[in-house]
Amino acid sequence: MLSRLYLNKPVNRKAFISVKYFHLSAYLLNGKNKSPAAIEEIIASDLKFDPKSGVIFTNNLQAEIFGQLVDESENLDNLKNLRVISQEDALTGIDPKLRDPDTGKVRKGENGQETRLHDETRWGKINHKQIYIPENLTKVIKNNMLFQYDPKILKSNVAEWYADLNANGVLSKAKSELDSDVIIAGGFAQHYAMAYQVLDEMIKRIGKEKVNSIESVLDIGNGPGVGMLALNELMGADWNPKRKDVVVRGDYSMARRAKILLSRQENEYWPRSNEVKDDHTEEEVLNDLNEENEIEIKLDTQLDNENLDINVDENYDSNEKEYIGKVKTKDINIKTVILNDLRSVDAKYDLIIVNQQLLSSASNFPRQVDIRVENLIKRLNIGGKLVLIERGSPLGAETITRARQIILRPENYPKQVAKIPRPFMSTLKKVQNQQDITSIDKGRDEPELELELELELEPEILENFDIIEQPEKPADPIFLSVIAPCSHHGACPMQFNDPEVFLYGQIGKKLLFCNFNVDVHRPNYLLELKRGRKLATKWTYPNSAVGIKGISNQGRGREGGTDFETASFSYLIVERSNKDSADIEKLSVREKWQPQKETGYQPQNRDEYPRITGPPIKKKGFVTLNVCAPSGHLEKWNVSKSTGKQEYHDARKAKMGDLWALGKKSATQSLKENVFYKEKIATKKENLKKKAKMDLAKMQKQLRKDFKLSANAEPVSLEDHLSLMADSKSLQVMSQPKTVKIIKQKSNVKY
């Protein structure tokens, strides 16, 4: 059915014909298709001129003509979806709905749906589109990294890597070239999408101009520099900071792959800067450059000594589209410096991206998080940004909330939730002994050494050390505030301080944790990888890495399959404030005298906009938004039609992860907040301890019984002797107080 065009201004014959021609692709008249020239001739013959009104009009039936000139006051009928547009809108192709009804200006936005949103709603939106990995990166992965593996072997290794990741909950380091390629094959797409999404929001919140002014960037991760890759893609070819560092943990082959991928981005071909910063002497900068060269030479030498190193075809043309084979990295020169460890603490950065590096093992929670967060904060310049990214699992979310707690210390500021920069204070436990620990290993950072002393030494050795609490202020005051995703500086309403509580049966399933999702398009290499029984069907049991037989169908593709996957992540964007202590103290004093922000508090500025933590619940006439509110609580905000036309429209278009900038009809505290589960969790923990105590008593009783039977029986064979020795040793170990204490505290939790 042809739409109708209405004009509210008199136009001359030529202009009207041009408008007709602009909107008409095939003019249907008498059931026959006419050419554009014939259409123009027919339209011109049908037009008539009214000398009184000066309006060109036509009396043809509506079914015979595309549009007609009308008088707005007489012919406009909203019930029939008829509307009047101006000649300007018709010529430019701008829909009047895209104009602000008050000012008449064209609204901003990438599409019609965005332009109809309120300006503040549009500002609070995050990216909800699928993220596409650049083709030049996917081709490198497919043609220069994964080409050397048999598909079956690669799928088996990727399946085992997924199983290990699910079991341990943290991303492990690559230990070989095969490990590096398996991590890239199975995880690069999601890791890139997570970094891209978080950095995209950071740019939107602080402004691209401020990001362009960044002079030094540090990216830390176990992968091939996905944070730097995503940032390069977001900022474009003209982005050229003075220093770009990427620390790649694990095997050197992963660093090599990072260099290959980075070399495919245009802004990596800017020359490295030798300019001296204000806070560094020329000698220090030259030493840093020499250190960079030494590290890269060491990596390249190590590569050349490997038998699996790359033999590049001498006749290879870099302009060829499809080169399949390994690439020699020694001759690649890029802006980014690839490092295998952090520089000294004196090296400061304007932006630090930390991708799944706060925790190396779940057993190290939360001590390792505290140490690494402090080590990173000390490396921030004034006004610098710290971006923390973790998996969107309970362990990842608890890691992020623990880092937030270390940064803000909300327990020291009860009932103060305003986003005022908080002073950072070190609260790490120092290991003291007669021997200075820094003399043990001068080439490493003290926090990392403390962690090793605490986690890896035997208990008998640690007994000789005195572990005391030494809160101390840094030499230069550091004030920190959270940019995203939090709308307040109070205690996190989704923090439980223990990742294991999410495994407490039915109680754990009801608990909320702070995570968000983003869709990433699967490139060709990933579509090919996730076919077959290994990676395209359900496994026989969790973490088995073995698909169920008989489910996978013959032929290409998967029934009901999609060409994208969803990455779940938790994140935190922190800023080191450039305000001085006096200004921040004034703000803090003012906040103390302000009335407490109760449930339903309406935000007064962009920093206080609540974050939508779940999919909006849409019903007839109203929408319910689950938000993390500026009051410091999880709340349910109801937006109905009576709230306002714009509010109701925007609420229907809201999605998880957006900031809500407009009003609401009513608000209530959500029963999903952590305070409503603390009593149940405490009871569950107590029951688990009692059960562990009973199990220990049964185990000790059985060991004594077995030992008595073995001791009274005369050993006949070597096997009997070994069994007696094992029973004796088991009884001895189980009688030690420390072992008993550990077993009592250990929770027997079902997944």
Residue, then its C-alpha position, 0 to 999 in steps of 0.5 A: m500500500l502506497s503511503r501518502l505525502y502531504l505538504n502544508k506550503p504552497v509550492n510551484r509546479k516544478a518543485f512539486i514534481s521534484v518532490k513527487y519524483f523524490h518519493l516515488s520509485a514505481y507509480l502504479l496507475n491502471g495496474k501498469n508500471k510507468s517509467p519516471a518520465a511518464i510518471e512526471e508527465i502524468i502528475a503534471s497533467d493532474l495538477k490544478f491551481d487554486p487562485k484564491s489559496g495559491v495552492i496546487f491541488t488535484n482531485n484524483l482519487q487517493a488510489e490513483i496518486f501517490g500524494q496530494l496537496v492539502d490544507e493542514s487545518e481541514n485535512l489533517d486527521n491523526l486517527k487515519n495516521l495522516r500528517v503534514i510535512s513541509q517542502e523542506d522535510a520532503l526535499t531533505g527526506i527528514d521525518p517530522k517525528l525526528r524534530d523536537p516539537d518545542t524547538g523544531k530542531v532535528r534531534k540527534g541519534e543514529n536512527g529514528q528510534e534514538t531520535r525519539l528518545h529524550d536527550e538524557t535518555r540517549w546519553g545514558k544508553i550503552n551500546h546494544k548492537q552486536i560487536y564485530i571483530p575487524e576482518n583484518l584481525t580475524k583473517v590473521i587469527k585464521n590464516n596465520m595462527l590456527f591454520q597449522y592445527d588439525p580441526k579435531i585436535l584444536k576442538s578437543n583442546v578448546a573444549e578442555w580449555y572451556a572445561d578448565l575455565n568453568a572449573n577454576g573460574v579464572l583465566s589461566k596463563a598460556k604455557s606453550e604455543l598451543d595454549s596461546d592459540v587455544i586461548i585465542a581460538g576459544g576466548f578472543a572474540q568474547h574477551y575483545a567484545m568485553a573490552y570494547q563494550v567497557l571502553d566504549e562506555m568509558i569514552k561516552r561518559i568522559g568524552k572522546e576529547k579527554v580520551n584523545s588527550i591521554e598520553s600513556v596507556l597500559d594494558i595488562g592481560n593473559g591474552p594478546g592485548v585485547g584491551m589495546l586492540a579494542l581501544n585502537e579500534l574505538m579511537g581510530a587511525d589518528w590516535n597517537p599517545k606518547r606511550k602505549d604499553v601492553v603487558v602479556r602474562g604467560d608464554y612468550s608466544m602469546a606476546r608474539r601473537a599480540k604483536i602480530l595482531l596490533s600490527r594490523q591496526e593503522n594507529e600502531y604505525w606512528p613512531r615511538s615518541n622520545e619526548v620527555k615528560d615533565d615529571h621525568t628526567e631525560e636520563e630516566v626516559l632514555n633508560d626506559l627506552n633501552e629497557e623496552n628494546e632489551i625486552e623486545i630483543k630478548l623475545d625476538t632472540q627466544l623466537d629465533n631459537e625455536n624450531l617452530d619459528i616462522n619461515v616467511d616466503e621471501n617473495y611474499d607481497s604484504n598487499e596480498k589478501e590471503y597469505i596463509g602461514k606464520v609471520k616473523t615478528k622480528d621485523i615488525n615495528i609498532k607503536t606499542v611496547i610488548l612487555n612481559d612484566l610491569r615497569s617500576v612503580d615510578a612509571k605512571y599512566d593516564l589509562i590502565i586497562v586490566n583484563q581478568q588479572l585481579l585473581s589467579s586462583a579462587s583460593n587467593f580471594p580476597r588477599q590477591v585482589d587487595i594487593r593487585v588493586e593497590n599496585l595498580i592505583k599507585r601507577l595512576n597519574i592525577g586524572g588517570k582512569l583505571v578500567l577493571i574487567e572480569r568474567g560475568s560470573p559470581l567469582g568475577a563479580e565478587t572480584i570487582t566488588r572487592a576491588r571497589q570496596i578497597i578503593l572506596r572503603p564504604e564501611n568507613y563512610p556510613k550513610q554517605v553515598a554521594k559520588i565524592p572522591r574518597p582518599f585511598m589508604s593502603t591497608l595491606k598486611k606487611v610481613q616483617n622479620q629481622q631480614d628485610i623482605t626487599s633484600i630477598d628479591k630486589g628486582r620485584d615489586e614488594p606487594e607481589l613478593e608479599l603475596e608469594l611469601e604468604l601463599e607459597l611458603e610452608p606454614e612452619i616458615l610463616e610462623n616465624f614472621d609477624i603479620i600485622e596491620q599497617p594502614e598508611k597513607p601514600a606520600d602523595p594523597i590519592f583520591l578516587s571515584v567511580i565513573a561506572p557502573c555505580s551510581h553511588h559510593g555506598a556499600c554495594p548492594m550485591q556484594f557478599n564478600d564470599p564467592e562460595v555463597f552462590l553455590y549454596g543450593q537454592i539460596g545461591k540460585k536466588l542471589l544477584f551479582c553485578n554483571f552485564n552482557v554484550d553480543v559479539h558476531r562470530p567470525n568465520y574461524l569461530l563458526e567453523l570451530k564450534r561445529g560438531r559434537k565437541l562444541a555444538t552440543k551439550w556435554t555429558y556432564p558439567n566440565s566433561a568436554v565430551g558432547i552427548k552422542g546422537i544430538s549433532n545432526q549431519g550437514r553444515g551448521r546447527e539447527g537453530g544456531t546463531d552467528f553470534e554469542t553472548a559475552s557476560f562481564s563485570y567491570l569497574i571504571v575508576e578515576r583518580s581525582n585532580k581536585d586538591s584535598a581542600d576542595i574534596e574536604k569541603l564537599s565531604v562536609r557539605e555531604k554530611w549535612q545533606p539529608q540522607k538519600e532515601t528510597g526513590y531519591q530522584p537524581q540531580n545530575r548525571d553522576e547519580y543516574p541509576r543503572i538498570t540491572g536487569p531486563p525491564i518488565k513491560k506490562k500494559g500501561f507501565v514498565t518496572l525497572n530494576v535499578c541500582a539507585p543513588s540511594g545505595h539500594l536496589e530498587k524497583w522503579n515503576v514508570s506508567k503512562s501518567t508519569g509522562k509521555q516521554e518517560y513512558h516511551d523511553a521506559r519501553k525502550a530501556k534495556m539492561g545496562d542503561l542509565w535511567a535519567l527520567g522520572k518514575k511514578s513510584a519506587t520500592q526497595s528490591l527484596k533481591e538486595n544482599v541485606f535480605y539474605k544475610e541471615k539465611i546465608a549465615t544459617k547455611k554456613e553454620n549448618l555446613k560447618k556442623k556437617a563438616k565437623m560430623d564428617l571429620a569425626k566419622m573419618q577419624k573414627q574410621l581411620r582408627k578402626d582401619f589402623k587397629l585392624s591393620a596393626n593387629a593383622e600380621p602383614v603377609s605381602l608388600e601391599d599389606h605393609l604399604s596399607l599399614m603405613a598409609d593408615s598410620k600416616s593418615l591417622q597422624v595427619m588427621s590428628q594435627p590441630k591445623t588439619v582438623k581446623i582446615i577440614k572443619q572450615k571447609s564447606n562441602v557445597k554442591y554445585 
